[in-house]
């Protein structure tokens, strides 16, 4: 049994660019993943424990902090990263 472990990195992009924020998650049993700001995360094929949040054509309103939470029966861990969307 392992408490979930998560990590996420800050990013800065230009307005209109696509953004992929990846989070590596470990834990046993496999944690359930929640990502803030109502975005969907997908598990990368062939990369066990790697989840990616995709934002297409980022807008200035996407700027802010994104939180990822991993939960299993042994506990909860979360991490946070800042996304900065700069004007063109």
N, CA, C and O atoms as a CHARMM CRD file, in Angstrom:
* protein
*
  352
    1    1 UNK  N      0.83300  -1.20400   0.00000 PROA 1      0.00000
    2    1 UNK  CA     0.00000   0.00000   0.00000 PROA 1      0.00000
    3    1 UNK  C      0.86800   1.25400   0.00000 PROA 1      0.00000
    4    1 UNK  O      1.82600   1.36000   0.76600 PROA 1      0.00000
    5    2 UNK  N      0.52100   2.19700  -0.86500 PROA 2      0.00000
    6    2 UNK  CA     1.27500   3.44500  -0.96100 PROA 2      0.00000
    7    2 UNK  C      0.33300   4.63200  -0.95700 PROA 2      0.00000
    8    2 UNK  O     -0.67400   4.64300  -1.66500 PROA 2      0.00000
    9    3 UNK  N      0.66700   5.63500  -0.15100 PROA 3      0.00000
   10    3 UNK  CA    -0.01800   6.91100  -0.18500 PROA 3      0.00000
   11    3 UNK  C      0.23000   7.52300  -1.55800 PROA 3      0.00000
   12    3 UNK  O      1.33900   7.39400  -2.07700 PROA 3      0.00000
   13    4 UNK  N     -0.76300   8.19200  -2.17900 PROA 4      0.00000
   14    4 UNK  CA    -0.53600   8.79800  -3.49500 PROA 4      0.00000
   15    4 UNK  C      0.58200   9.84200  -3.46000 PROA 4      0.00000
   16    4 UNK  O      0.76600  10.52700  -2.45400 PROA 4      0.00000
   17    5 UNK  N      1.31700   9.95700  -4.55000 PROA 5      0.00000
   18    5 UNK  CA     2.34400  10.98200  -4.73900 PROA 5      0.00000
   19    5 UNK  C      2.04100  11.68300  -6.05900 PROA 5      0.00000
   20    5 UNK  O      1.76400  11.01700  -7.05700 PROA 5      0.00000
   21    6 UNK  N      2.08800  13.01200  -6.08500 PROA 6      0.00000
   22    6 UNK  CA     1.79900  13.76500  -7.30500 PROA 6      0.00000
   23    6 UNK  C      2.80100  14.89700  -7.46700 PROA 6      0.00000
   24    6 UNK  O      3.33200  15.40600  -6.48000 PROA 6      0.00000
   25    7 UNK  N      3.06300  15.29400  -8.71700 PROA 7      0.00000
   26    7 UNK  CA     3.91100  16.45500  -8.98300 PROA 7      0.00000
   27    7 UNK  C      3.46000  17.11600 -10.27700 PROA 7      0.00000
   28    7 UNK  O      3.04500  16.43700 -11.21600 PROA 7      0.00000
   29    8 UNK  N      3.54300  18.43700 -10.32400 PROA 8      0.00000
   30    8 UNK  CA     3.07000  19.24300 -11.44200 PROA 8      0.00000
   31    8 UNK  C      3.99400  20.44700 -11.56000 PROA 8      0.00000
   32    8 UNK  O      4.50500  20.92400 -10.54600 PROA 8      0.00000
   33    9 UNK  N      4.22700  20.96100 -12.79100 PROA 9      0.00000
   34    9 UNK  CA     5.17300  22.06700 -12.99900 PROA 9      0.00000
   35    9 UNK  C      4.48600  23.31600 -13.53800 PROA 9      0.00000
   36    9 UNK  O      3.52500  23.22300 -14.30200 PROA 9      0.00000
   37   10 UNK  N      4.99000  24.49900 -13.13100 PROA 10     0.00000
   38   10 UNK  CA     4.49900  25.77500 -13.65200 PROA 10     0.00000
   39   10 UNK  C      4.79300  25.88100 -15.14400 PROA 10     0.00000
   40   10 UNK  O      5.75600  25.30100 -15.64500 PROA 10     0.00000
   41   11 UNK  N      3.92700  26.65000 -15.86100 PROA 11     0.00000
   42   11 UNK  CA     4.14000  26.87400 -17.29300 PROA 11     0.00000
   43   11 UNK  C      3.75900  28.29600 -17.65900 PROA 11     0.00000
   44   11 UNK  O      2.95400  28.94100 -16.98700 PROA 11     0.00000
   45   12 UNK  N      4.36700  28.77200 -18.75400 PROA 12     0.00000
   46   12 UNK  CA     4.05900  30.08300 -19.30300 PROA 12     0.00000
   47   12 UNK  C      3.97400  29.94300 -20.81900 PROA 12     0.00000
   48   12 UNK  O      4.89900  29.43000 -21.44900 PROA 12     0.00000
   49   13 UNK  N      2.85600  30.40300 -21.41200 PROA 13     0.00000
   50   13 UNK  CA     2.64900  30.27400 -22.86000 PROA 13     0.00000
   51   13 UNK  C      2.07700  31.57200 -23.41000 PROA 13     0.00000
   52   13 UNK  O      1.61900  32.43400 -22.66000 PROA 13     0.00000
   53   14 UNK  N      2.11200  31.69700 -24.73500 PROA 14     0.00000
   54   14 UNK  CA     1.48300  32.82900 -25.40100 PROA 14     0.00000
   55   14 UNK  C      0.01500  32.52800 -25.64700 PROA 14     0.00000
   56   14 UNK  O     -0.37100  31.37800 -25.85500 PROA 14     0.00000
   57   15 UNK  N     -0.79700  33.57800 -25.62100 PROA 15     0.00000
   58   15 UNK  CA    -2.22100  33.43500 -25.89800 PROA 15     0.00000
   59   15 UNK  C     -2.41400  32.74800 -27.25200 PROA 15     0.00000
   60   15 UNK  O     -1.73400  33.08300 -28.22100 PROA 15     0.00000
   61   16 UNK  N     -3.33400  31.79400 -27.31900 PROA 16     0.00000
   62   16 UNK  CA    -3.60900  31.07000 -28.55900 PROA 16     0.00000
   63   16 UNK  C     -2.85700  29.75900 -28.68300 PROA 16     0.00000
   64   16 UNK  O     -3.21400  28.91900 -29.50900 PROA 16     0.00000
   65   17 UNK  N     -1.81900  29.56800 -27.87500 PROA 17     0.00000
   66   17 UNK  CA    -1.07000  28.31100 -27.91900 PROA 17     0.00000
   67   17 UNK  C     -1.81300  27.23200 -27.14000 PROA 17     0.00000
   68   17 UNK  O     -2.55000  27.51900 -26.19700 PROA 17     0.00000
   69   18 UNK  N     -1.60400  25.98100 -27.55600 PROA 18     0.00000
   70   18 UNK  CA    -2.12800  24.84500 -26.80900 PROA 18     0.00000
   71   18 UNK  C     -1.21700  24.58600 -25.61300 PROA 18     0.00000
   72   18 UNK  O     -0.00900  24.81200 -25.67900 PROA 18     0.00000
   73   19 UNK  N     -1.80600  24.11400 -24.53200 PROA 19     0.00000
   74   19 UNK  CA    -1.05500  23.83300 -23.31300 PROA 19     0.00000
   75   19 UNK  C     -1.30700  22.39200 -22.89400 PROA 19     0.00000
   76   19 UNK  O     -2.44400  21.92000 -22.90700 PROA 19     0.00000
   77   20 UNK  N     -0.24900  21.70800 -22.52700 PROA 20     0.00000
   78   20 UNK  CA    -0.36300  20.37600 -21.93500 PROA 20     0.00000
   79   20 UNK  C      0.36600  20.40800 -20.60300 PROA 20     0.00000
   80   20 UNK  O      1.57000  20.65800 -20.54400 PROA 20     0.00000
   81   21 UNK  N     -0.37000  20.15700 -19.54900 PROA 21     0.00000
   82   21 UNK  CA     0.22200  20.09900 -18.21500 PROA 21     0.00000
   83   21 UNK  C      0.16800  18.64500 -17.77000 PROA 21     0.00000
   84   21 UNK  O     -0.91000  18.07700 -17.59300 PROA 21     0.00000
   85   22 UNK  N      1.33900  18.05200 -17.59400 PROA 22     0.00000
   86   22 UNK  CA     1.40100  16.63700 -17.22500 PROA 22     0.00000
   87   22 UNK  C      1.67000  16.48500 -15.73800 PROA 22     0.00000
   88   22 UNK  O      2.41700  17.25600 -15.13500 PROA 22     0.00000
   89   23 UNK  N      1.04700  15.48300 -15.17300 PROA 23     0.00000
   90   23 UNK  CA     1.23300  15.18500 -13.76000 PROA 23     0.00000
   91   23 UNK  C      1.55800  13.70200 -13.62700 PROA 23     0.00000
   92   23 UNK  O      0.89300  12.85100 -14.21700 PROA 23     0.00000
   93   24 UNK  N      2.57400  13.41400 -12.85500 PROA 24     0.00000
   94   24 UNK  CA     2.98000  12.03000 -12.59100 PROA 24     0.00000
   95   24 UNK  C      2.35400  11.63000 -11.26000 PROA 24     0.00000
   96   24 UNK  O      2.52200  12.31400 -10.25100 PROA 24     0.00000
   97   25 UNK  N      1.63700  10.52300 -11.27100 PROA 25     0.00000
   98   25 UNK  CA     0.92600  10.06600 -10.07900 PROA 25     0.00000
   99   25 UNK  C      1.33500   8.63800  -9.76200 PROA 25     0.00000
  100   25 UNK  O      1.33800   7.77300 -10.63800 PROA 25     0.00000
  101   26 UNK  N      1.67800   8.39800  -8.50100 PROA 26     0.00000
  102   26 UNK  CA     1.99900   7.04300  -8.04600 PROA 26     0.00000
  103   26 UNK  C      1.16200   6.73900  -6.81700 PROA 26     0.00000
  104   26 UNK  O      0.76300   7.64200  -6.08100 PROA 26     0.00000
  105   27 UNK  N      0.90500   5.47700  -6.60700 PROA 27     0.00000
  106   27 UNK  CA     0.16800   5.05800  -5.42100 PROA 27     0.00000
  107   27 UNK  C     -0.40900   3.67200  -5.61900 PROA 27     0.00000
  108   27 UNK  O     -0.64400   3.24100  -6.74800 PROA 27     0.00000
  109   28 UNK  N     -0.63300   2.98600  -4.53300 PROA 28     0.00000
  110   28 UNK  CA    -1.20700   1.64200  -4.59400 PROA 28     0.00000
  111   28 UNK  C     -2.18400   1.50300  -3.43400 PROA 28     0.00000
  112   28 UNK  O     -1.76200   1.62200  -2.28300 PROA 28     0.00000
  113   29 UNK  N     -3.44800   1.26100  -3.67400 PROA 29     0.00000
  114   29 UNK  CA    -4.05800   1.04900  -4.98300 PROA 29     0.00000
  115   29 UNK  C     -4.04000   2.32600  -5.81800 PROA 29     0.00000
  116   29 UNK  O     -3.86200   3.42600  -5.29600 PROA 29     0.00000
  117   30 UNK  N     -4.22900   2.15500  -7.12300 PROA 30     0.00000
  118   30 UNK  CA    -4.15500   3.27200  -8.06400 PROA 30     0.00000
  119   30 UNK  C     -5.09100   4.40100  -7.61200 PROA 30     0.00000
  120   30 UNK  O     -6.28100   4.17600  -7.39200 PROA 30     0.00000
  121   31 UNK  N     -4.54500   5.61500  -7.47600 PROA 31     0.00000
  122   31 UNK  CA    -5.35800   6.74200  -7.00900 PROA 31     0.00000
  123   31 UNK  C     -6.36900   7.21500  -8.05500 PROA 31     0.00000
  124   31 UNK  O     -6.19000   7.01500  -9.25700 PROA 31     0.00000
  125   32 UNK  N     -7.42100   7.83800  -7.56800 PROA 32     0.00000
  126   32 UNK  CA    -8.36500   8.54900  -8.42400 PROA 32     0.00000
  127   32 UNK  C     -7.82000   9.96700  -8.56300 PROA 32     0.00000
  128   32 UNK  O     -7.37300  10.55700  -7.57900 PROA 32     0.00000
  129   33 UNK  N     -7.85400  10.51900  -9.77800 PROA 33     0.00000
  130   33 UNK  CA    -7.25700  11.82700 -10.05500 PROA 33     0.00000
  131   33 UNK  C     -8.34500  12.88100 -10.25000 PROA 33     0.00000
  132   33 UNK  O     -9.31000  12.66600 -10.98200 PROA 33     0.00000
  133   34 UNK  N     -8.17200  14.02200  -9.58300 PROA 34     0.00000
  134   34 UNK  CA    -9.05900  15.17100  -9.76000 PROA 34     0.00000
  135   34 UNK  C     -8.18200  16.35500 -10.14500 PROA 34     0.00000
  136   34 UNK  O     -7.13500  16.57900  -9.53800 PROA 34     0.00000
  137   35 UNK  N     -8.60900  17.11600 -11.15400 PROA 35     0.00000
  138   35 UNK  CA    -7.86000  18.31200 -11.53900 PROA 35     0.00000
  139   35 UNK  C     -8.79900  19.50500 -11.45200 PROA 35     0.00000
  140   35 UNK  O     -9.94000  19.43900 -11.90900 PROA 35     0.00000
  141   36 UNK  N     -8.32200  20.58100 -10.87200 PROA 36     0.00000
  142   36 UNK  CA    -9.14900  21.76100 -10.67300 PROA 36     0.00000
  143   36 UNK  C     -9.47000  22.50900 -11.95100 PROA 36     0.00000
  144   36 UNK  O     -8.93000  22.20600 -13.01500 PROA 36     0.00000
  145   37 UNK  N    -10.33800  23.46900 -11.83800 PROA 37     0.00000
  146   37 UNK  CA   -10.77400  24.36400 -12.91100 PROA 37     0.00000
  147   37 UNK  C    -11.58300  23.63900 -13.98000 PROA 37     0.00000
  148   37 UNK  O    -11.62200  24.06800 -15.13300 PROA 37     0.00000
  149   38 UNK  N    -12.21900  22.55400 -13.60200 PROA 38     0.00000
  150   38 UNK  CA   -13.16600  21.83600 -14.46100 PROA 38     0.00000
  151   38 UNK  C    -12.55900  21.36800 -15.77300 PROA 38     0.00000
  152   38 UNK  O    -13.24400  21.37000 -16.79600 PROA 38     0.00000
  153   39 UNK  N    -11.31500  20.97600 -15.77400 PROA 39     0.00000
  154   39 UNK  CA   -10.68200  20.43100 -16.97200 PROA 39     0.00000
  155   39 UNK  C    -10.55400  18.92500 -16.84200 PROA 39     0.00000
  156   39 UNK  O    -10.48200  18.38800 -15.73700 PROA 39     0.00000
  157   40 UNK  N    -10.52800  18.25500 -17.97600 PROA 40     0.00000
  158   40 UNK  CA   -10.44300  16.79800 -18.01600 PROA 40     0.00000
  159   40 UNK  C     -8.98400  16.37500 -18.15200 PROA 40     0.00000
  160   40 UNK  O     -8.23200  16.96900 -18.92500 PROA 40     0.00000
  161   41 UNK  N     -8.58900  15.36200 -17.41200 PROA 41     0.00000
  162   41 UNK  CA    -7.24500  14.80800 -17.55600 PROA 41     0.00000
  163   41 UNK  C     -7.34500  13.42500 -18.16800 PROA 41     0.00000
  164   41 UNK  O     -8.28200  12.67500 -17.89300 PROA 41     0.00000
  165   42 UNK  N     -6.36700  13.09500 -19.00300 PROA 42     0.00000
  166   42 UNK  CA    -6.31500  11.79500 -19.66200 PROA 42     0.00000
  167   42 UNK  C     -5.02800  11.09100 -19.28000 PROA 42     0.00000
  168   42 UNK  O     -3.97700  11.72200 -19.17300 PROA 42     0.00000
  169   43 UNK  N     -5.11100   9.77400 -19.07400 PROA 43     0.00000
  170   43 UNK  CA    -3.90100   9.00300 -18.79800 PROA 43     0.00000
  171   43 UNK  C     -3.20400   8.73300 -20.11700 PROA 43     0.00000
  172   43 UNK  O     -3.82900   8.26700 -21.07000 PROA 43     0.00000
  173   44 UNK  N     -1.90400   9.02500 -20.18000 PROA 44     0.00000
  174   44 UNK  CA    -1.12400   8.81800 -21.40400 PROA 44     0.00000
  175   44 UNK  C     -1.00700   7.32400 -21.69200 PROA 44     0.00000
  176   44 UNK  O     -0.73700   6.52400 -20.79600 PROA 44     0.00000
  177   45 UNK  N     -1.21200   6.96300 -22.95200 PROA 45     0.00000
  178   45 UNK  CA    -1.10000   5.55900 -23.34300 PROA 45     0.00000
  179   45 UNK  C      0.32700   5.07500 -23.15000 PROA 45     0.00000
  180   45 UNK  O      1.27600   5.74600 -23.55600 PROA 45     0.00000
  181   46 UNK  N      0.47700   3.93100 -22.54100 PROA 46     0.00000
  182   46 UNK  CA     1.79500   3.33500 -22.36500 PROA 46     0.00000
  183   46 UNK  C      2.64900   3.98100 -21.29000 PROA 46     0.00000
  184   46 UNK  O      3.77000   3.53800 -21.04000 PROA 46     0.00000
  185   47 UNK  N      2.13800   5.01900 -20.65400 PROA 47     0.00000
  186   47 UNK  CA     2.91400   5.71300 -19.61500 PROA 47     0.00000
  187   47 UNK  C      2.14100   5.62700 -18.30600 PROA 47     0.00000
  188   47 UNK  O      1.44600   6.56700 -17.91900 PROA 47     0.00000
  189   48 UNK  N      2.26600   4.51800 -17.64700 PROA 48     0.00000
  190   48 UNK  CA     1.50900   4.27300 -16.40800 PROA 48     0.00000
  191   48 UNK  C      1.76200   5.38400 -15.38700 PROA 48     0.00000
  192   48 UNK  O      2.90500   5.68500 -15.04200 PROA 48     0.00000
  193   49 UNK  N      0.68500   5.97700 -14.92100 PROA 49     0.00000
  194   49 UNK  CA     0.79100   7.00400 -13.89600 PROA 49     0.00000
  195   49 UNK  C      1.05300   8.40200 -14.41300 PROA 49     0.00000
  196   49 UNK  O      1.25600   9.32000 -13.61900 PROA 49     0.00000
  197   50 UNK  N      1.05600   8.59100 -15.74000 PROA 50     0.00000
  198   50 UNK  CA     1.25300   9.92900 -16.30100 PROA 50     0.00000
  199   50 UNK  C     -0.08100  10.41200 -16.85200 PROA 50     0.00000
  200   50 UNK  O     -0.65500   9.79300 -17.74800 PROA 50     0.00000
  201   51 UNK  N     -0.56500  11.51900 -16.31000 PROA 51     0.00000
  202   51 UNK  CA    -1.83600  12.09100 -16.73600 PROA 51     0.00000
  203   51 UNK  C     -1.56900  13.47100 -17.31300 PROA 51     0.00000
  204   51 UNK  O     -0.68300  14.18400 -16.84300 PROA 51     0.00000
  205   52 UNK  N     -2.34300  13.85500 -18.34400 PROA 52     0.00000
  206   52 UNK  CA    -2.12700  15.13300 -19.00500 PROA 52     0.00000
  207   52 UNK  C     -3.42400  15.92200 -19.08500 PROA 52     0.00000
  208   52 UNK  O     -4.47600  15.39300 -19.44700 PROA 52     0.00000
  209   53 UNK  N     -3.32300  17.20000 -18.73700 PROA 53     0.00000
  210   53 UNK  CA    -4.41600  18.15000 -18.87200 PROA 53     0.00000
  211   53 UNK  C     -4.14800  18.94200 -20.14300 PROA 53     0.00000
  212   53 UNK  O     -3.07800  19.53400 -20.28500 PROA 53     0.00000
  213   54 UNK  N     -5.10900  18.96200 -21.07700 PROA 54     0.00000
  214   54 UNK  CA    -4.94700  19.68200 -22.34000 PROA 54     0.00000
  215   54 UNK  C     -5.84600  20.91600 -22.34300 PROA 54     0.00000
  216   54 UNK  O     -7.03500  20.83100 -22.03700 PROA 54     0.00000
  217   55 UNK  N     -5.26400  22.05900 -22.69100 PROA 55     0.00000
  218   55 UNK  CA    -6.03000  23.28800 -22.89100 PROA 55     0.00000
  219   55 UNK  C     -5.73000  23.74100 -24.31100 PROA 55     0.00000
  220   55 UNK  O     -4.59200  24.08500 -24.63000 PROA 55     0.00000
  221   56 UNK  N     -6.74900  23.74100 -25.16400 PROA 56     0.00000
  222   56 UNK  CA    -6.56700  24.13400 -26.55900 PROA 56     0.00000
  223   56 UNK  C     -6.74500  25.63700 -26.69100 PROA 56     0.00000
  224   56 UNK  O     -7.67100  26.21300 -26.11900 PROA 56     0.00000
  225   57 UNK  N     -5.85000  26.27600 -27.45400 PROA 57     0.00000
  226   57 UNK  CA    -5.90300  27.71700 -27.70800 PROA 57     0.00000
  227   57 UNK  C     -6.11200  28.49600 -26.40200 PROA 57     0.00000
  228   57 UNK  O     -7.15700  29.11100 -26.19000 PROA 57     0.00000
  229   58 UNK  N     -5.11700  28.45500 -25.55400 PROA 58     0.00000
  230   58 UNK  CA    -5.20000  29.09600 -24.23500 PROA 58     0.00000
  231   58 UNK  C     -5.55100  30.57500 -24.35100 PROA 58     0.00000
  232   58 UNK  O     -5.08900  31.27700 -25.25100 PROA 58     0.00000
  233   59 UNK  N     -6.37200  31.02200 -23.42500 PROA 59     0.00000
  234   59 UNK  CA    -6.77100  32.42700 -23.35500 PROA 59     0.00000
  235   59 UNK  C     -6.23700  33.02800 -22.06000 PROA 59     0.00000
  236   59 UNK  O     -5.86700  32.30800 -21.13300 PROA 59     0.00000
  237   60 UNK  N     -6.20200  34.35500 -22.01000 PROA 60     0.00000
  238   60 UNK  CA    -5.70700  35.02400 -20.80100 PROA 60     0.00000
  239   60 UNK  C     -6.50900  34.59700 -19.56800 PROA 60     0.00000
  240   60 UNK  O     -5.97700  34.55800 -18.45800 PROA 60     0.00000
  241   61 UNK  N     -7.79000  34.27700 -19.77100 PROA 61     0.00000
  242   61 UNK  CA    -8.63200  33.85900 -18.64500 PROA 61     0.00000
  243   61 UNK  C     -8.23400  32.48800 -18.10100 PROA 61     0.00000
  244   61 UNK  O     -8.67700  32.10700 -17.01700 PROA 61     0.00000
  245   62 UNK  N     -7.40500  31.73900 -18.83700 PROA 62     0.00000
  246   62 UNK  CA    -6.91000  30.44900 -18.34700 PROA 62     0.00000
  247   62 UNK  C     -5.75800  30.62500 -17.36000 PROA 62     0.00000
  248   62 UNK  O     -5.35500  29.66800 -16.70000 PROA 62     0.00000
  249   63 UNK  N     -5.22300  31.85200 -17.25700 PROA 63     0.00000
  250   63 UNK  CA    -4.14500  32.12900 -16.30800 PROA 63     0.00000
  251   63 UNK  C     -4.62500  31.84400 -14.88600 PROA 63     0.00000
  252   63 UNK  O     -5.74300  32.19200 -14.50500 PROA 63     0.00000
  253   64 UNK  N     -3.76300  31.21100 -14.12600 PROA 64     0.00000
  254   64 UNK  CA    -4.11200  30.94500 -12.73200 PROA 64     0.00000
  255   64 UNK  C     -3.43600  29.69600 -12.21400 PROA 64     0.00000
  256   64 UNK  O     -2.52600  29.15400 -12.84200 PROA 64     0.00000
  257   65 UNK  N     -3.88900  29.25200 -11.07000 PROA 65     0.00000
  258   65 UNK  CA    -3.32800  28.06600 -10.43800 PROA 65     0.00000
  259   65 UNK  C     -4.21000  26.86100 -10.72500 PROA 65     0.00000
  260   65 UNK  O     -5.43700  26.93900 -10.66700 PROA 65     0.00000
  261   66 UNK  N     -3.56100  25.75000 -11.03400 PROA 66     0.00000
  262   66 UNK  CA    -4.24200  24.48900 -11.31400 PROA 66     0.00000
  263   66 UNK  C     -3.84100  23.49400 -10.24100 PROA 66     0.00000
  264   66 UNK  O     -2.65800  23.33400  -9.93900 PROA 66     0.00000
  265   67 UNK  N     -4.81700  22.83700  -9.67700 PROA 67     0.00000
  266   67 UNK  CA    -4.58300  21.88600  -8.59800 PROA 67     0.00000
  267   67 UNK  C     -4.92700  20.48400  -9.05900 PROA 67     0.00000
  268   67 UNK  O     -5.96500  20.26000  -9.68100 PROA 67     0.00000
  269   68 UNK  N     -4.05500  19.54800  -8.75400 PROA 68     0.00000
  270   68 UNK  CA    -4.30600  18.14200  -9.03700 PROA 68     0.00000
  271   68 UNK  C     -4.30500  17.40100  -7.70500 PROA 68     0.00000
  272   68 UNK  O     -3.41100  17.57900  -6.87800 PROA 68     0.00000
  273   69 UNK  N     -5.32000  16.57200  -7.51800 PROA 69     0.00000
  274   69 UNK  CA    -5.45100  15.82200  -6.26800 PROA 69     0.00000
  275   69 UNK  C     -5.53300  14.33700  -6.58900 PROA 69     0.00000
  276   69 UNK  O     -6.28400  13.92600  -7.47400 PROA 69     0.00000
  277   70 UNK  N     -4.76500  13.54200  -5.87300 PROA 70     0.00000
  278   70 UNK  CA    -4.79700  12.08300  -6.01300 PROA 70     0.00000
  279   70 UNK  C     -5.32000  11.49800  -4.70400 PROA 70     0.00000
  280   70 UNK  O     -4.85800  11.85600  -3.62000 PROA 70     0.00000
  281   71 UNK  N     -6.28900  10.59400  -4.82100 PROA 71     0.00000
  282   71 UNK  CA    -6.93800  10.02900  -3.63900 PROA 71     0.00000
  283   71 UNK  C     -6.97300   8.51000  -3.73900 PROA 71     0.00000
  284   71 UNK  O     -7.39700   7.95700  -4.75400 PROA 71     0.00000
  285   72 UNK  N     -6.52900   7.84500  -2.69000 PROA 72     0.00000
  286   72 UNK  CA    -6.77200   6.40500  -2.56400 PROA 72     0.00000
  287   72 UNK  C     -7.10500   6.11100  -1.10400 PROA 72     0.00000
  288   72 UNK  O     -7.18100   7.03400  -0.29300 PROA 72     0.00000
  289   73 UNK  N     -7.30100   4.85600  -0.76300 PROA 73     0.00000
  290   73 UNK  CA    -7.75000   4.51900   0.59000 PROA 73     0.00000
  291   73 UNK  C     -6.72500   4.85000   1.67200 PROA 73     0.00000
  292   73 UNK  O     -7.06000   4.83300   2.85600 PROA 73     0.00000
  293   74 UNK  N     -5.47500   5.15200   1.28600 PROA 74     0.00000
  294   74 UNK  CA    -4.43600   5.45400   2.26800 PROA 74     0.00000
  295   74 UNK  C     -4.22900   6.94500   2.48000 PROA 74     0.00000
  296   74 UNK  O     -3.45300   7.35100   3.34500 PROA 74     0.00000
  297   75 UNK  N     -4.92500   7.76400   1.68900 PROA 75     0.00000
  298   75 UNK  CA    -4.80000   9.19400   1.89900 PROA 75     0.00000
  299   75 UNK  C     -5.00400  10.01800   0.64600 PROA 75     0.00000
  300   75 UNK  O     -5.39700   9.51500  -0.40600 PROA 75     0.00000
  301   76 UNK  N     -4.72500  11.29700   0.79300 PROA 76     0.00000
  302   76 UNK  CA    -4.89400  12.27600  -0.27500 PROA 76     0.00000
  303   76 UNK  C     -3.63800  13.12300  -0.35600 PROA 76     0.00000
  304   76 UNK  O     -3.10100  13.54800   0.66700 PROA 76     0.00000
  305   77 UNK  N     -3.17100  13.36800  -1.56700 PROA 77     0.00000
  306   77 UNK  CA    -2.06300  14.29700  -1.80100 PROA 77     0.00000
  307   77 UNK  C     -2.49200  15.21300  -2.93400 PROA 77     0.00000
  308   77 UNK  O     -3.22700  14.80500  -3.83300 PROA 77     0.00000
  309   78 UNK  N     -2.02400  16.45600  -2.88300 PROA 78     0.00000
  310   78 UNK  CA    -2.31400  17.35700  -3.98800 PROA 78     0.00000
  311   78 UNK  C     -1.10600  18.21300  -4.29700 PROA 78     0.00000
  312   78 UNK  O     -0.22200  18.40800  -3.46300 PROA 78     0.00000
  313   79 UNK  N     -1.09100  18.72100  -5.52000 PROA 79     0.00000
  314   79 UNK  CA    -0.02800  19.62600  -5.93700 PROA 79     0.00000
  315   79 UNK  C     -0.67700  20.74100  -6.73800 PROA 79     0.00000
  316   79 UNK  O     -1.81900  20.62700  -7.18300 PROA 79     0.00000
  317   80 UNK  N      0.06900  21.81200  -6.91200 PROA 80     0.00000
  318   80 UNK  CA    -0.45600  22.98700  -7.58700 PROA 80     0.00000
  319   80 UNK  C      0.60700  23.53100  -8.52300 PROA 80     0.00000
  320   80 UNK  O      1.80000  23.48300  -8.22100 PROA 80     0.00000
  321   81 UNK  N      0.16600  24.05000  -9.66400 PROA 81     0.00000
  322   81 UNK  CA     1.08800  24.68700 -10.60500 PROA 81     0.00000
  323   81 UNK  C      0.41600  25.93200 -11.16600 PROA 81     0.00000
  324   81 UNK  O     -0.80800  26.01000 -11.26400 PROA 81     0.00000
  325   82 UNK  N      1.23800  26.89500 -11.52800 PROA 82     0.00000
  326   82 UNK  CA     0.72400  28.14200 -12.09400 PROA 82     0.00000
  327   82 UNK  C      0.83900  28.09900 -13.61000 PROA 82     0.00000
  328   82 UNK  O      1.87000  27.71000 -14.15900 PROA 82     0.00000
  329   83 UNK  N     -0.23300  28.50500 -14.27500 PROA 83     0.00000
  330   83 UNK  CA    -0.21900  28.69300 -15.72000 PROA 83     0.00000
  331   83 UNK  C     -0.34100  30.18200 -15.98700 PROA 83     0.00000
  332   83 UNK  O     -1.27700  30.83400 -15.52400 PROA 83     0.00000
  333   84 UNK  N      0.61600  30.71400 -16.73900 PROA 84     0.00000
  334   84 UNK  CA     0.57000  32.11700 -17.14000 PROA 84     0.00000
  335   84 UNK  C      0.36200  32.16000 -18.64500 PROA 84     0.00000
  336   84 UNK  O      1.15400  31.59800 -19.40200 PROA 84     0.00000
  337   85 UNK  N     -0.71200  32.83200 -19.08500 PROA 85     0.00000
  338   85 UNK  CA    -0.97600  33.00500 -20.51400 PROA 85     0.00000
  339   85 UNK  C     -0.70900  34.47000 -20.82600 PROA 85     0.00000
  340   85 UNK  O     -1.42600  35.35800 -20.36400 PROA 85     0.00000
  341   86 UNK  N      0.34300  34.71300 -21.62500 PROA 86     0.00000
  342   86 UNK  CA     0.77800  36.07300 -21.95700 PROA 86     0.00000
  343   86 UNK  C      0.14000  36.52500 -23.26400 PROA 86     0.00000
  344   86 UNK  O     -0.12800  35.70800 -24.14400 PROA 86     0.00000
  345   87 UNK  N     -0.10300  37.82800 -23.39000 PROA 87     0.00000
  346   87 UNK  CA    -0.62800  38.38800 -24.63300 PROA 87     0.00000
  347   87 UNK  C      0.38200  38.26500 -25.75000 PROA 87     0.00000
  348   87 UNK  O      1.58600  38.16400 -25.51200 PROA 87     0.00000
  349   88 UNK  N     -0.12200  38.27400 -26.96900 PROA 88     0.00000
  350   88 UNK  CA     0.76100  38.12100 -28.14500 PROA 88     0.00000
  351   88 UNK  C      1.57900  39.36700 -28.38000 PROA 88     0.00000
  352   88 UNK  O      2.37200  39.41600 -29.32000 PROA 88     0.00000
